[in-house]
Amino acid sequence: TNLAATWLIIFGVGALADWLPTYYHRKIPDFDPAESALMVGIVTVIGGIGGTLLESYLADIIRTRQPYFAICGVGTMGSSIFMLLSIYSFQKFAAAILVLVSEILLWTYTGPSAAIVANSVDVSVRTRAFSLQILFIHLGDAVSPTIIGWVSDQTGNISLAVSHFSVFFFFFFFFF
């Protein structure tokens, strides 16, 4: 389940990185493409660092036998809610803040996901397990931009297409 859930997260991240700047440019009148792309890039870096620090802190506080599943599930559930709110926010500042909160919550999965893999395989095959996980999960971000583009072309509705990756974050919650 960790592998499938991580694949869903990476699928969403690939869609987010590729389509969110275009989406904001089309939906927010004074958001030019360069400004939109810069905002998404900066928010992703800050969110990645913030989420990683937050999950480390939370894992130390919880200190139960396996806090990893709870951190991953709650973080991605919250992320999907804030991402949907950001998609339907048509003001630059509000969109940026909502995406930032979403990304911080989204990236809380990285450490726990790695710990789950490390704790569930024998040390003699751990490197191979991580390698296969990395290969498999990045198939998600390889195909997601094309799928989101196809949905957008078929429906003529970029809002519908972009909001689908929030659904992937939501389903992640049920895998954990």
TAHU-V923531 format. One record per backbone hydrogen bond with DSSP energy under -1.0 kcal/mol. NH is the residue of the N-H (numbers start at 1). CO is the residue of the C=O. E is the energy in kcal/mol with one decimal. If there is no record, write none. Layout:
[[NH:CO:E] [NH:CO:E]]
This chain:
[[5:1:-2.7] [6:2:-2.5] [7:3:-2.2] [8:4:-2.0] [9:5:-2.0] [10:6:-2.6] [11:7:-2.4] [12:8:-2.1] [13:9:-2.4] [14:10:-2.4] [15:11:-2.1] [16:12:-2.7] [17:13:-2.9] [18:14:-1.8] [19:15:-2.8] [20:16:-1.7] [23:19:-2.8] [24:20:-2.7] [25:21:-2.1] [26:22:-2.1] [27:23:-2.3] [28:24:-2.7] [31:28:-2.0] [36:32:-2.5] [37:33:-2.5] [38:34:-2.4] [39:35:-2.4] [40:36:-2.4] [41:37:-2.4] [42:38:-2.8] [43:39:-2.6] [44:40:-2.0] [45:41:-2.0] [46:42:-2.6] [47:43:-2.9] [48:44:-2.4] [49:45:-2.2] [50:46:-3.0] [51:47:-3.0] [52:48:-1.9] [53:49:-2.3] [54:50:-2.5] [55:51:-2.6] [56:52:-1.7] [57:53:-2.2] [58:54:-2.9] [59:55:-2.3] [60:56:-1.8] [61:57:-2.0] [62:58:-3.0] [63:59:-1.9] [71:67:-2.3] [72:68:-2.5] [73:69:-2.6] [74:70:-2.6] [75:71:-2.1] [76:72:-2.2] [77:73:-2.1] [78:74:-2.4] [79:75:-2.1] [80:76:-2.2] [81:77:-1.5] [82:78:-2.3] [83:79:-2.5] [84:80:-2.1] [85:81:-2.1] [86:82:-2.2] [87:83:-2.1] [88:84:-1.4] [89:86:-1.1] [95:91:-2.7] [96:92:-2.7] [97:93:-2.4] [98:94:-2.6] [99:95:-2.6] [100:96:-2.3] [101:97:-2.5] [102:98:-2.3] [103:99:-3.0] [104:100:-2.6] [105:101:-2.3] [106:102:-2.6] [107:103:-2.7] [108:105:-1.0] [109:106:-1.4] [113:109:-2.6] [114:110:-2.1] [115:111:-2.6] [116:112:-2.4] [117:113:-1.8] [118:114:-2.7] [119:115:-2.4] [125:122:-1.8] [129:125:-2.5] [130:126:-2.5] [131:127:-2.4] [132:128:-2.6] [133:129:-2.3] [134:130:-2.7] [135:131:-2.3] [136:132:-2.6] [137:133:-2.9] [138:134:-1.7] [139:136:-1.3] [140:137:-1.4] [143:139:-1.4] [144:140:-1.9] [147:143:-2.2] [148:144:-2.9] [149:145:-2.3] [150:146:-2.5] [151:147:-2.6] [152:148:-2.4] [153:149:-2.6] [154:150:-2.8] [155:151:-2.4] [156:152:-2.1] [161:157:-1.9] [162:158:-2.9] [163:159:-2.1] [165:162:-1.2] [168:164:-1.2] [169:165:-1.4] [170:166:-2.1] [171:167:-2.4] [172:168:-1.5] [173:169:-1.0] [175:171:-1.0] [176:172:-1.6]]
